[in-house]
Amino acid sequence: MPPPVTLSDRFAPVKGLTEARIDGELALFSESRGAYFGLGSPGTRIFELLDGQRTVADVCSRLVAEFHVDEATCQTDVVAFLADIERRGLLIRIV
């Protein structure tokens, strides 16, 4: 199991994912896992911001500005989302 996600962590999508947009939301196919993953609207935006350079805190700051959500709630939700999709093998942690 990966270590807990922190606000200073940086992530990028794993290589080998096939992406498709369906009604504005991202659908991912992982060849290595042989599985499809659907991301809702917030998950799609988070995934778009994961470039390996931005920290989780940077991603949250962007989301707070774009969606006018509470920062603490945003951080809690983003950390949980990233932990979930990291466990599913969709992200790599940049160290």
Beta strands, then each sheet from edge to edge (+ up, - down):
strand 1: 10-13
strand 2: 17-22
strand 3: 25-30
strand 4: 35-38
strand 5: 91-94
sheet 1: 1+ 5-
sheet 2: 2+ 3- 4+
end
